Amino acid sequence: MGGQVRDRIRVYAWVGGNRPGDIEASAKRAIEDGFSATKMNITEEMQVVDQMRQVDAAVERIARLRDVVGNNLDIAVDFHGRVHAPMAKVLIEAIQPYRPFFIEEPVLSEHLETMAALRRQTHIPIATGERLFSRYDFKRVLTLGAADIIQPDLSHAGGISECKRIADMAESWDVALAPHCPLGPIALASCLQVDAVCQLAFIQEQSQGIHYNRENDLTRYLMNPEVLRFDQGFVQIPQGPGLGIEIDETQVRAAAATGHRWRNPIWRHADGSLAEW
């Protein structure tokens, strides 16, 4: 893998849910838990060209959060591919005064030419990559100049070895790495192995307390939850054999008895057409 370049990496907490509402309380909780960075979904459904009140509602969310937390939190905002090109440029300009940490998926990754144009129009770092699945997908991101931060998901983009190649390639463009990982402990431990050896990795997504977790939170399946303990907004790189974690297989079997059947929520616009979730 090339040798460890860091002992720990910064992590961020999610605030709010899929439909941002009362995010102030969860942001305060993140500060109390020692986090210095968060990410939030900023929009609900947004039509290809929508009413300005939709933009105003999104601005109010980040404005209220910034007012509550001041400079104690870096606030990343996720457009989640819900915003189309005509509204993305309007929305990005509107939220700039509130100093977003970065903007994730300002448009869907199918529209990398648009993403590159948006990146040229703003000083806010642009992030993408959770829906891209190989180094060849990321090669196009880099050659088009579409992002400042790439977010490969190790579970989807070829695992540790392929994502290490993607990160090394991005380093040639001076593009940062922040792996996508709203998943379980094995996925997170895998991401940390890549973060450990990539100089331009700067922050790691994680799912502790995320809104769609219920009884099965991040560390429930670990024999030693302390291995993935967060301290002042950082997590140590696991140093044990393999990925550095040991799975409690009894807990896995208990959860398997219930099973898991994830389905995306179905969102619709006011006219009945399907909206991006």
Secondary structure, 3 states (H helix, E strand, C coil): CCCCCCCEEEEEEECCCCCCCCHHHHHHHHHHCCCCEEEEECCCCCCCCCCHHHHHHHHHHHHHHHHHHCCCCEEEEECCCCCCHHHHHHHHHHHHHHCCCCEECCCCHHHHHHHHHHHHCCCCCEEECCCCCCHHHHHHHHHHCCCCEECCCCCCCCHHHHHHHHHHHHHCCCCEECCCCCCCHHHHHHHHHHHHHCCCECCEECCCCCCCCCCCCCCCCECCHHHHCEECCEEECCCCCCCCCCECHHHHHHHHHHCCCCCCCCEECCCCCEECC
